[in-house]
Amino acid sequence: MSGTTGRTTQRTDLDARSERLLPSVELPAPVEDLAAAAATRLGWDGTVLPPMTLLGRRVVVVAEILADAHAERICLGAEPVADRATVSTWVWPELAGRVPPPAVRIQGVLSVARHWRTGLVSTVPFGRYAETAVVLPWWAATTHDYLVNCLPRARRFGVNLLTADPEGVVELDLPSTLDGQPLEKDATSRWLNEVVYERMLTTVEASA
């Protein structure tokens, strides 16, 4: 009994001391504001959409409507199709020229996170289809873990890393190394385009 109590007491003391020594890693501004600032810093043109879940990850997408394709789809009555099984057939050779054209261009996908691991897990899967970025609180980027583990992984996967200071000012810490790389066009990218198109139309209608 005394041994168990001693271990519990010791662990509690360590936890309390850690809380006093380490600052709380909190976001200095709302996710939407930090995402918009990051998009501006990266030069991503388009609309910064509200956070959404794609491929099981919570991300922010920056995209722009392709005016000609959007107008064509309005004329054809071709609304966004979010059903993944349906859209997966659109890349079949026999359907070439018979499916609606992509109506948006995804400029980038980013994650605003308190820890770099969460940010990379959220954004790396999208690196095949768009430029990616992670926004972290300034303190999260000052640790040894960030320097020796995060930076090499971000370079490997071509993820932009940005930090937000206590005032919410976003700065680019590590630019992507994949500028100009060709992006994949497959069933998943076509489906992502449709989901983002649907969200963009909903966002525009809500703000009108």
C-alpha positions in Angstrom: 0.0 0.0 0.0 2.8 2.4 0.9 4.7 1.6 -2.3 1.6 2.4 -4.4 1.0 5.6 -2.5 4.6 6.7 -2.9 4.5 6.2 -6.7 1.2 8.1 -7.0 2.6 11.0 -5.0 5.8 11.1 -7.0 3.9 11.1 -10.3 1.6 13.9 -9.1 4.5 16.0 -8.1 6.2 15.6 -11.5 3.0 16.4 -13.3 2.5 19.6 -11.3 6.1 20.6 -11.8 5.8 20.1 -15.6 2.7 22.2 -15.8 4.5 25.1 -14.1 7.6 24.8 -16.3 6.0 24.3 -19.7 3.7 26.9 -21.3 0.3 25.9 -22.6 0.3 25.3 -26.3 -2.8 27.1 -27.4 -3.8 28.7 -30.6 -3.4 32.4 -30.5 -6.4 33.1 -32.8 -9.4 31.2 -34.3 -8.6 28.5 -36.8 -10.3 30.4 -39.6 -8.2 33.5 -39.0 -4.9 31.6 -38.9 -5.8 29.6 -42.0 -6.6 32.8 -43.9 -3.4 34.4 -42.8 -1.4 31.3 -43.8 -3.1 31.3 -47.3 -2.1 34.9 -47.8 1.4 34.3 -46.7 1.7 31.3 -49.1 0.2 33.2 -52.0 -2.7 30.9 -52.4 -5.4 32.7 -54.3 -9.1 31.8 -53.8 -11.6 31.2 -51.1 -10.5 30.0 -47.6 -13.3 27.5 -46.9 -14.5 26.7 -43.3 -12.8 23.6 -41.7 -14.1 20.4 -43.1 -13.4 16.7 -42.8 -11.8 15.0 -45.9 -10.3 11.5 -46.0 -10.9 11.4 -42.3 -8.8 14.5 -41.6 -9.9 17.9 -40.3 -8.4 20.4 -42.7 -9.0 23.8 -44.3 -9.1 24.0 -48.1 -8.3 27.0 -50.2 -9.8 26.9 -53.7 -11.1 29.0 -56.5 -14.0 28.5 -58.9 -13.2 27.9 -62.6 -15.6 30.4 -64.1 -16.0 28.7 -67.5 -16.5 25.2 -66.1 -18.9 26.5 -63.4 -21.0 28.3 -66.1 -21.1 25.2 -68.2 -22.3 23.1 -65.3 -25.0 25.6 -64.5 -26.2 25.4 -68.1 -26.2 21.6 -68.0 -27.8 21.5 -64.5 -24.8 19.5 -63.3 -24.6 20.1 -59.6 -21.8 18.8 -57.4 -21.7 15.1 -56.9 -20.3 14.1 -53.5 -21.0 10.4 -53.8 -17.5 8.8 -54.0 -18.6 5.6 -55.7 -20.3 7.6 -58.5 -17.4 9.9 -59.0 -14.9 7.0 -59.1 -16.4 6.0 -62.5 -15.8 9.4 -64.0 -12.2 8.5 -64.8 -13.1 5.5 -66.8 -11.9 5.9 -70.5 -15.4 5.1 -71.8 -16.8 8.1 -69.9 -14.3 10.6 -71.3 -16.2 13.7 -72.5 -19.4 12.5 -70.9 -18.9 13.7 -67.3 -19.1 17.3 -66.0 -15.8 19.2 -65.9 -14.0 20.0 -62.7 -15.3 23.4 -61.6 -12.8 24.3 -58.9 -9.1 24.5 -58.6 -7.7 23.4 -55.2 -4.9 25.8 -54.4 -3.9 24.2 -51.1 -4.9 22.1 -48.1 -3.7 23.1 -44.6 -4.1 22.1 -41.0 -4.0 24.4 -38.0 -2.8 22.3 -35.1 -1.3 22.5 -31.6 1.3 19.8 -32.4 3.3 19.1 -35.5 2.4 15.4 -35.6 -1.3 16.2 -35.7 -0.7 18.7 -38.5 1.4 16.4 -40.7 -1.0 13.4 -40.2 -3.8 15.7 -41.4 -2.1 17.2 -44.4 0.4 14.7 -45.9 -2.3 12.5 -47.6 -3.3 15.6 -49.7 0.2 16.2 -51.0 -0.5 14.1 -54.0 -3.3 16.4 -55.1 -2.4 19.9 -53.9 0.1 22.0 -52.0 -0.1 21.5 -48.3 0.8 23.4 -45.1 0.7 23.2 -41.3 0.2 26.2 -39.0 1.5 25.8 -35.4 1.6 28.1 -32.4 5.1 29.7 -32.1 6.0 27.7 -28.9 5.4 24.4 -30.6 8.1 25.2 -33.1 10.8 25.9 -30.5 11.2 22.4 -29.1 14.0 20.0 -29.8 11.4 17.5 -31.1 10.3 20.0 -33.7 13.8 20.6 -34.9 14.9 16.9 -35.1 11.7 15.2 -36.0 9.2 17.6 -37.6 11.5 19.5 -40.0 13.0 16.5 -41.7 9.5 15.0 -42.2 8.1 18.2 -43.5 10.9 18.5 -46.0 10.4 14.9 -47.1 6.7 15.3 -47.8 7.0 18.9 -49.1 4.7 20.4 -46.5 5.0 24.2 -45.8 5.4 24.9 -42.1 4.2 28.2 -40.6 4.1 29.6 -37.1 1.7 32.0 -35.4 3.0 34.3 -32.7 1.0 35.3 -29.6 -0.6 38.1 -31.6 -1.8 35.7 -34.3 0.8 36.9 -36.9 1.6 34.0 -39.2 5.1 33.6 -40.6 6.6 31.0 -43.0 9.1 28.8 -41.2 9.8 26.2 -43.8 8.8 26.5 -47.4 7.7 23.4 -49.4 10.4 21.7 -51.5 7.9 20.4 -54.1 7.1 23.6 -56.0 6.2 22.8 -59.6 5.8 19.1 -59.0 3.0 17.5 -61.1 -0.1 16.6 -59.2 -2.0 13.3 -59.6 -5.3 13.2 -61.4 -7.2 10.1 -60.3 -10.6 9.1 -58.9 -9.7 10.5 -55.5 -8.7 13.9 -56.8 -11.9 14.1 -58.9 -14.0 13.3 -55.8 -12.1 15.9 -53.7 -12.8 18.4 -56.4 -16.5 17.7 -56.3 -16.7 17.8 -52.5 -14.8 21.1 -52.4 -17.1 22.5 -55.2 -20.1 21.6 -53.2 -18.7 23.2 -50.0 -17.7 26.3 -52.0 -21.2 26.8 -53.4 -22.7 26.4 -50.0 -20.3 28.9 -48.5 -21.0 31.5 -51.2 -24.7 31.1 -50.8 -24.5 31.4 -47.0 -22.5 34.7 -47.3 -24.7 36.2 -50.0 
